[in-house]
Every structure is written in structure tokens, then in C-alpha cells.
Amino acid sequence: MNNNLIARFKINFLFLVSCFLFLTSCGEKKAEEAHEEEKSENEVALTEAQFKTIGIETGSIEMKNLNTVIKANGYTAVPPQNMANVSTLIGGVVKDIYVLEGTFVSKGKTLATIQNLEVTEMQEDYNSAIANIEYLQLEYNRQKTLSDENVNPRKTFQEVKSKLAVEKARAQAAKNKLQALNVSLSGNSSLIPIVSPISGYVGKISITKGAFAETGITLFEVVDNSQMHLDLNVFEKDLGKISVGQEVDFVLTNQSNKSIKGKIFGINKSFSNESKTVAVHAKINPSDAKDLISGMYVAANINITNQTVQALPKDAIVRNGDKYYIYIQEEHQEKSPKTKAEDHKHEEGEAHTEHAEGEEEGHNEIHFKTIEVVPGTTDLGYTEVKFVTTIPNDAKIVIKGAFYLLATSKGGGEHEH
């Protein structure tokens, strides 16, 4: 009985030891695989043929005089005096429309006409008042002479003088109304011309022929783009670095990447709405503003100062996730995975010649290692770089072909050569 218990105990003990060894080997294998995977992400090997075909070029850190910039977003805008919302002071039926959207009009150009019979009454009031003024003016002169000679009572002269003043006031009121409506003082037309108050391009037209145009409603939009400028939103922390006269380079976020220049001419003294940004205004060169329209979103760089910094060509820096890297060429060379596999086969009896060929291929590989960096200002094709870890002064940095190395490390570059 005791022998059976001892035998069972030995069996159980051996089983537990086997399980422990199995789990330990699995853990070591997984750790080794994870290490190999991490290593493959950080290191890339190319054959000499791949190196030449891709055109990998190496260089070193350069000291460059780059512009320090502040990035800001905003939009194009025109001053209030260069934008007009045309309406009418008196309602009426739209008789004719003479322009189309997008056409250029000069100041004073008739955009449309509306019809209102009250205009005829205004003209009649004006003409009637003018006629009465002519009669009363003669009567005023006659009564003044008689009054001065004490022929007629002075009361009669005062009555004529009062009537003349009333008619002059009535004529002036009618004249002001007709001039405000851009209607001729002479004539009896009921048409009211809607004229453009500025020169510019017609925007939205909000009326149609035969419709009733109400007062206070915008009928036409006219915009003069010759004085286009930028409204940029600058954060509070950067405000102290901004000053009038600084140059701005910007691109249209929804258009081409062509860079357009401007110059700051004004800085607001209050925050915009509830955001902690301040509006900064930059004038655009008229020759560059002719193809722009108000409301285009822009991404701008405000040039602050020049400073000498460590820099690399911008193509030397690649992004992987949320981090940025460069590649340096390693001096030592290791055997490729193919060579290691052939070494293992050789140990099992594989021909020695195959091992030698694989070893020779491994020695012909060129190895590269990733180095994490923090990019800064980009200007003139170069980007400022700050290294997270130090690198040798004579390190060979990949300045051309870094993107291919990144793709190769992820398994996407082996078919591109």
C-alpha cells in the first residue's frame, strides 16, 4: 500500500515538473519572439544590390540658419468697406435684373430696377414744391419791397415768407428721398434703380424678376477682393512673439500647396469669442489676392527670427505612430536570418557549400538602426532635429531612402526594389 502511494507521488511530481518546464520554455520562446519582433522594427538589413537600387544616401548633421515660426490657422477676409450687401429703402416689384453672379461691376452700376408707384408721388411733390417756390419767391420779393416802403402791412410779408419756407422744406424733403432712392428729380417714372455702392464682383443674388423686394432684405452681395487680408488665430502663449511688420507664409488648406506671402498690419487687443486666441491681421499682396475669395481656410507660418540649429533634410525624418525617427548605418554587420537557418541545417548534415554561400550573403548585408528624434522648425527643405539619445559624431545618417527603410521594417518594402 505504501509502495502504491510512493509511486503515485512520483508520477504526480514528474508531471508537475514537466508542466513547469513546458511553461517556462513557452515563456522564454514568447519573450524571444517579442524581442526579435522589436529588434526587427528597430533594425533593417539590405543587401548591397538593394542598397544600390533604392539609391540610399547618407550624410551627417548640418548646422542651418532656419526661421523660427509660429503656426496659426485662419481664413481670408475683406475689410467691411470692401463688402456690400445691397438692399432697397422702399419695397417694390422687381422689374429687371441686369447682372449675373460672378460678374464685375463698377461703383454706381445699376444692378436691377424695382417698381413702386409712391416714387411718382414723391416726384410730383418735388415738382409742385419747386413751382410754388418760384411763385412765392417772386411774391416774397414784391411784399418785401412794399413792406420796406410801408405800403402794405408787415403781416402780409410775414405770411408770404412763411409759405416760402414751408415749400422749400417740402421740396428738400422730396429731393432727399428721391436722391436716396437714386431716382431722377425730373420726370415721372415709377422705377427705382438698385445701384452698386462699390466696385467689385457680384456674389449671391437673392431676388428674381417679378418678385416683391422688401426693405431690409439683402438683394445683392458685392465684394471687392483687391484688399484681401488674413484673419489668423494666435494662441495667448505665442502672442508676445508677434509684432506688426512680421512676414507670413500661408497655404490654402483646401486648395493647392502653393505658398503665398503676407505681412502683419494689425493685432487685436481682445480675445476672440470664448477661445484663448487673438485675431492677427495680415495683408496679402494684391497680385496674389486676385484669385482668392473671402472665407477660404488657411494654414500659416508667422516668421519670427532666424537661429542656427541642428538640421537634416526633411526626407530623412520618418513618422511611425506618434514618434519620429531617423536611420543611421551601423558599422558592424550580422548574418541574415537566412544564413542562421542554413547554419542550423548544416548542423543536421547539410552540405557545407550551402552554408558558406549563405554566410557570404550575410556578410554582404548593410544594417540600419532607428534613432528617435523630436522635429522642430522646417524651412528651406531642412527640419530642425533634437535627439532623444546621443549618437556618434561620425554617424552615417540616411538622408535619402528613409521611407523605404521604414516600409521594409514593417514588411511592406521588400517588393519595391
C-alpha positions in Angstrom: 0.0 0.0 0.0 2.8 2.4 0.9 4.6 1.4 -2.3 1.5 2.5 -4.4 1.3 5.9 -2.6 5.0 6.4 -3.3 4.6 5.5 -6.9 1.7 7.9 -7.4 3.6 10.6 -5.7 6.5 10.2 -8.0 4.2 10.2 -11.1 2.5 13.4 -9.9 5.8 15.1 -9.1 7.2 14.2 -12.5 4.0 15.6 -14.2 4.3 18.9 -12.3 8.0 19.3 -13.2 7.2 18.6 -16.9 4.4 21.2 -16.8 6.7 23.8 -15.2 9.5 23.2 -17.7 6.9 23.4 -20.6 5.5 26.7 -19.4 9.0 28.1 -18.8 10.1 27.2 -22.3 6.9 28.8 -23.8 7.5 32.0 -21.8 11.1 32.1 -23.0 10.1 31.5 -26.5 7.4 34.3 -26.4 9.9 36.7 -24.9 12.4 35.8 -27.5 9.9 36.2 -30.3 8.8 39.6 -28.8 12.5 40.7 -28.6 13.1 39.6 -32.2 10.0 41.5 -33.3 11.1 44.6 -31.5 14.5 44.2 -33.0 13.1 43.9 -36.5 11.2 47.1 -36.0 14.3 49.0 -34.9 16.8 47.4 -37.3 16.7 47.0 -41.1 19.1 45.0 -43.3 19.5 45.5 -47.0 21.7 43.6 -49.5 24.2 45.6 -51.5 22.0 45.2 -54.5 19.0 46.7 -52.7 21.2 49.5 -51.3 22.3 50.5 -54.8 18.9 50.0 -56.5 17.0 52.1 -53.9 19.6 54.9 -54.0 20.2 55.1 -50.3 22.3 58.2 -49.5 23.9 59.0 -46.1 25.0 62.3 -44.6 25.6 64.0 -41.3 24.0 66.6 -39.1 24.2 70.2 -40.5 24.0 73.5 -38.8 21.4 75.6 -40.6 20.1 79.1 -40.2 16.3 78.4 -40.1 13.3 80.6 -39.4 11.5 80.1 -36.2 7.8 80.1 -37.0 4.5 80.2 -35.1 1.8 78.1 -36.7 -1.6 79.6 -36.9 -4.9 78.8 -38.7 -7.4 81.3 -40.0 -9.2 82.4 -43.1 -9.2 85.0 -45.8 -11.4 88.1 -45.3 -12.0 91.5 -46.8 -12.5 94.8 -44.8 -16.1 95.9 -44.2 -15.7 98.8 -46.6 -14.9 96.4 -49.4 -18.0 94.3 -49.0 -21.6 95.5 -49.7 -25.0 93.9 -49.0 -27.2 95.8 -51.4 -30.9 96.4 -50.3 -33.7 98.9 -51.0 -35.1 101.6 -48.9 -38.5 101.1 -50.3 -40.3 97.9 -51.3 -41.4 97.2 -54.9 -41.8 94.6 -57.6 -38.6 93.6 -59.4 -38.8 94.8 -62.9 -35.4 93.9 -64.4 -32.1 92.3 -63.3 -29.0 93.4 -65.3 -26.2 91.4 -63.8 -25.2 87.8 -63.2 -23.4 86.2 -60.2 -19.6 86.4 -60.6 -19.6 89.4 -62.9 -17.6 92.5 -62.2 -19.5 95.8 -61.7 -18.3 99.3 -61.2 -19.4 101.7 -58.5 -22.8 103.2 -59.4 -23.7 100.4 -61.8 -27.4 99.6 -62.0 -27.9 96.0 -60.8 -31.7 95.9 -61.1 -34.8 98.1 -61.1 -37.9 97.8 -58.9 -41.3 99.5 -59.4 -43.2 101.4 -56.8 -45.9 104.0 -57.5 -45.0 106.0 -54.4 -42.0 107.2 -56.3 -44.2 109.1 -58.8 -45.9 110.8 -55.9 -42.5 111.9 -54.5 -41.6 113.4 -57.9 -44.9 115.2 -58.0 -44.4 116.6 -54.5 -41.0 117.8 -55.5 -42.0 119.4 -58.8 -45.1 121.0 -57.1 -42.9 122.4 -54.3 -40.4 123.8 -56.9 -43.2 125.5 -58.8 -44.6 127.0 -55.6 -41.2 128.2 -54.6 -40.8 130.1 -57.8 -44.2 131.9 -57.4 -43.6 132.5 -53.7 -40.1 133.8 -54.2 -41.5 136.5 -56.6 -44.3 137.3 -54.2 -41.7 137.4 -51.3 -39.6 140.0 -53.2 -42.6 142.1 -54.0 -44.0 142.1 -50.5 -40.6 142.8 -49.0 -40.4 146.0 -51.2 -43.9 147.1 -50.2 -43.2 146.4 -46.6 -40.0 148.3 -46.6 -41.9 151.3 -48.1 -44.7 150.9 -45.6 -47.2 150.4 -48.4 -48.6 147.0 -47.2 -48.9 145.7 -43.7 -45.9 143.8 -42.5 -48.2 140.9 -41.6 -48.7 140.1 -45.3 -45.0 140.0 -45.9 -44.6 137.6 -43.0 -47.3 135.2 -44.3 -45.6 135.0 -47.7 -42.2 134.5 -46.1 -43.7 131.6 -44.0 -45.3 129.9 -47.1 -42.0 130.1 -49.0 -40.1 128.4 -46.1 -42.7 125.6 -46.0 -42.4 125.0 -49.7 -38.6 125.0 -49.6 -38.7 122.4 -46.8 -41.2 120.2 -48.7 -39.0 120.4 -51.8 -35.9 119.5 -49.9 -37.6 116.5 -48.2 -38.8 115.2 -51.5 -35.4 115.7 -53.0 -33.7 113.8 -50.2 -36.0 110.8 -50.7 -35.5 110.7 -54.4 -31.7 111.0 -54.2 -31.6 108.3 -51.5 -33.5 106.1 -53.9 -31.2 107.1 -56.8 -34.3 108.4 -58.7 -34.1 111.3 -61.1 -35.6 114.6 -59.7 -37.2 115.3 -63.0 -39.7 113.0 -64.7 -42.5 110.8 -63.5 -41.1 107.3 -63.7 -42.1 104.7 -61.0 -38.9 102.7 -61.4 -36.2 102.6 -58.7 -32.7 101.6 -59.8 -30.7 99.4 -57.4 -27.1 100.5 -57.8 -23.8 99.1 -56.5 -22.2 101.2 -53.8 -18.7 99.8 -54.6 -16.7 98.3 -57.4 -16.4 94.5 -57.1 -17.7 91.1 -58.1 -21.4 90.2 -57.7 -21.9 87.5 -55.2 -25.2 85.9 -54.3 -28.4 87.4 -56.0 -31.4 86.9 -53.7 -34.2 88.2 -56.0 -36.0 87.1 -59.1 -37.8 89.0 -61.8 -41.4 89.7 -60.8 -40.8 89.0 -57.1 -41.5 91.6 -54.4 -38.4 93.1 -52.9 -38.8 94.0 -49.3 -36.9 96.7 -47.4 -34.1 95.5 -45.1 -33.5 92.3 -47.1 -30.2 91.8 -49.0 -30.8 91.7 -52.7 -27.2 91.5 -54.0 -23.8 90.9 -52.5 -20.8 92.8 -54.0 -17.2 92.0 -52.9 -14.0 93.8 -53.7 -11.1 91.3 -53.3 -8.4 93.8 -54.0 -7.9 94.5 -50.3 -8.0 90.8 -49.2 -6.2 90.0 -45.9 -5.9 87.2 -43.4 -7.5 86.8 -40.0 -5.3 84.4 -38.1 -6.0 82.9 -34.7 -2.9 83.1 -32.4 -2.8 81.5 -29.0 -2.1 83.5 -25.9 1.2 81.8 -25.2 2.6 83.0 -28.6 1.1 86.5 -28.5 4.2 88.1 -27.1 6.3 87.0 -30.1 4.0 88.6 -32.6 4.5 92.1 -33.9 3.4 94.4 -36.8 5.6 94.0 -39.9 6.4 90.3 -39.5 6.1 88.2 -42.7 3.6 85.4 -43.0 3.7 82.4 -45.3 0.4 80.6 -45.8 -1.2 77.9 -47.9 -4.9 77.3 -48.7 -5.8 74.1 -46.8 -8.4 73.1 -49.4 -6.5 74.2 -52.4 -3.0 73.8 -53.8 0.1 73.8 -51.6 1.4 77.0 -53.3 2.9 79.3 -50.6 1.6 82.9 -50.5 3.2 85.7 -48.6 1.7 88.4 -46.4 2.6 90.9 -43.8 1.0 91.6 -40.4 -0.6 95.0 -40.1 -2.8 94.7 -37.0 -3.2 92.7 -33.8 -6.5 92.7 -31.8 -6.4 93.7 -28.2 -9.1 91.3 -27.0 -9.7 87.5 -27.2 -11.9 86.1 -30.0 -15.2 84.8 -28.5 -14.5 82.4 -25.6 -11.4 80.9 -27.1 -8.0 81.8 -25.8 -6.9 83.1 -29.2 -6.3 86.6 -30.5 -7.1 87.7 -34.1 -4.0 88.8 -36.0 -4.5 90.5 -39.4 -2.0 90.2 -42.3 -2.2 91.9 -45.6 -1.9 89.9 -48.8 0.0 91.1 -51.8 -2.7 92.4 -54.3 -1.1 90.3 -57.1 -1.6 87.1 -55.1 -5.1 88.1 -53.8 -6.8 88.3 -57.1 -7.7 84.6 -57.3 -8.8 84.4 -53.6 -12.3 84.7 -52.2 -13.4 85.6 -48.7 -13.7 82.8 -46.3 -11.0 80.4 -47.5 -9.3 78.5 -44.7 -5.6 78.8 -44.5 -2.6 77.3 -42.5 0.0 79.9 -41.9 3.6 80.2 -40.6 4.4 83.5 -38.9 8.2 84.1 -39.3 9.7 85.2 -36.0 13.5 85.1 -36.0 16.4 83.3 -37.6 18.5 80.9 -35.5 21.3 78.3 -36.2 20.1 74.8 -35.2 21.0 71.2 -35.9 19.1 70.2 -39.0 18.6 67.4 -41.6 16.9 67.2 -45.0 13.2 66.8 -44.2 13.1 63.5 -46.2 15.5 62.0 -43.6 12.8 62.0 -40.9 10.0 59.4 -40.9 7.0 59.1 -38.7 6.0 55.8 -37.1 2.9 56.1 -35.0 3.2 59.1 -32.7 7.0 59.2 -32.9 9.6 60.4 -35.4 12.8 58.6 -36.3 15.9 58.7 -38.5 18.1 55.8 -39.7 21.8 55.5 -39.2 24.0 53.0 -40.9 25.6 50.5 -38.5 29.3 49.8 -38.8 29.1 46.1 -37.8 27.2 43.6 -39.9 25.4 40.5 -38.8 24.3 37.4 -40.6 20.9 37.4 -42.1 18.1 35.1 -40.8 18.6 33.0 -44.0 22.2 32.4 -43.0 21.3 31.4 -39.5 18.7 28.9 -40.8 21.3 27.4 -43.2 23.8 27.1 -40.2 21.1 25.1 -38.4 20.7 22.9 -41.4 24.4 22.4 -41.7 24.5 21.1 -38.1 21.9 18.5 -39.2 24.1 17.3 -42.0 23.5 20.0 -44.7 26.2 20.4 -47.3 29.0 22.8 -46.2 28.9 24.7 -49.5 25.4 26.0 -48.9 26.4 27.2 -45.5 29.4 29.1 -47.0 27.2 30.7 -49.6 24.7 31.9 -47.0 27.4 33.2 -44.8 28.9 35.2 -47.7 25.4 36.7 -48.4 25.0 37.6 -44.7 28.4 39.5 -44.7 27.2 41.5 -47.8 24.2 43.0 -45.9 24.1 46.6 -44.8 22.4 47.2 -41.5 20.5 50.3 -40.4 19.2 51.3 -36.9 16.3 53.7 -36.0 17.1 56.7 -33.7 14.2 58.6 -32.2 14.2 62.4 -32.7 12.0 65.4 -32.0 11.5 67.5 -35.1 11.3 71.3 -34.9 11.1 74.1 -37.4 11.0 73.2 -41.1 12.4 75.8 -43.6 14.1 75.7 -47.0 13.8 71.9 -47.2 15.5 71.3 -43.8 14.0 70.3 -40.5 15.4 71.1 -37.0 16.1 67.9 -35.1 16.6 67.1 -31.4 17.9 63.7 -30.4 16.3 61.7 -27.7 19.6 59.7 -27.3 23.1 60.7 -28.3 24.6 59.4 -31.5 28.3 59.3 -32.6 29.6 62.4 -34.2 30.6 60.5 -37.3 27.3 58.6 -37.6 26.2 58.0 -41.2 22.6 59.3 -41.3 20.2 58.2 -44.1 19.1 61.4 -45.8 17.5 59.7 -48.8 15.5 56.5 -48.8 14.4 56.6 -45.1 10.8 56.0 -46.0 11.7 52.8 -47.9 13.6 51.5 -44.8 10.5 52.2 -42.6 8.3 50.3 -45.1 10.8 47.4 -45.2 10.9 47.2 -41.4 7.1 46.7 -41.4 7.2 44.1 -44.2 6.0 46.5 -46.9 9.2 47.3 -48.7 10.6 44.0 -49.8 8.7 44.1 -53.2 9.6 47.7 -54.1 13.2 47.3 -55.2 
